[in-house]
């Protein structure tokens, strides 16, 4: 599995998130909220937040399983 998560933002276009830099994932008001290891936060407006959270959790588990 790759260490980069790619998603399409309706305003910014394609965005990329480095999986090992993620420290916290949550859902708020239908958005996926990601907190990075440096404290920065990013709110992703996605159609299916539960699916995106599952994808990110799977990628995190795969990364740290090695």
C-alpha positions as CSV (number, residue, x, y, z in Angstrom):
1,X,0.0,0.0,0.0
2,X,1.2,3.5,-0.8
3,X,2.1,6.1,1.9
4,X,0.3,8.8,0.0
5,X,-3.5,9.3,0.1
6,X,-5.0,11.1,-2.9
7,X,-8.4,12.8,-3.0
8,X,-10.3,15.2,-5.1
9,X,-11.2,18.6,-3.5
10,X,-14.0,20.5,-5.3
11,X,-12.1,23.8,-4.9
12,X,-8.5,22.8,-4.9
13,X,-8.4,19.9,-7.3
14,X,-6.3,16.9,-6.4
15,X,-4.7,16.9,-3.0
16,X,-2.3,14.5,-1.4
17,X,-1.8,13.5,2.3
18,X,1.2,11.7,3.6
19,X,-0.1,8.8,5.7
20,X,2.7,8.6,8.3
21,X,2.2,12.3,9.2
22,X,-1.4,11.6,10.4
23,X,-2.0,11.6,14.2
24,X,-5.8,11.8,14.5
25,X,-8.8,11.2,12.2
26,X,-12.4,12.2,13.1
27,X,-15.7,13.1,11.5
28,X,-17.4,16.5,12.1
29,X,-20.4,17.9,10.4
30,X,-20.1,15.3,7.6
31,X,-16.4,16.2,6.9
32,X,-13.3,14.2,7.7
33,X,-11.0,16.1,10.0
34,X,-7.3,15.1,10.0
35,X,-4.8,16.3,12.6
36,X,-1.1,15.9,11.6
37,X,1.9,15.3,13.8
38,X,2.8,19.0,13.7
39,X,-0.7,20.0,15.0
40,X,-2.0,21.2,11.6
41,X,-5.7,20.3,10.9
42,X,-7.3,19.7,7.5
43,X,-11.0,19.3,6.9
44,X,-11.9,17.2,3.9
45,X,-15.3,17.8,2.2
46,X,-16.0,14.3,0.8
47,X,-19.2,12.6,-0.4
48,X,-18.7,9.5,1.8
49,X,-16.8,10.4,5.0
50,X,-17.1,6.9,6.5
51,X,-15.5,5.3,3.4
52,X,-12.7,7.8,3.5
53,X,-12.0,7.2,7.2
54,X,-12.0,3.5,6.6
55,X,-9.5,4.0,3.7
56,X,-7.2,6.2,5.8
57,X,-7.4,3.8,8.8
58,X,-6.5,0.8,6.5
59,X,-3.5,2.8,5.1
60,X,-2.3,3.7,8.6
61,X,-2.6,0.2,9.8
62,X,-0.7,-1.1,6.8
63,X,2.0,1.5,7.2
64,X,2.6,0.8,10.9
65,X,2.4,-3.0,10.5
66,X,5.8,-3.1,8.8
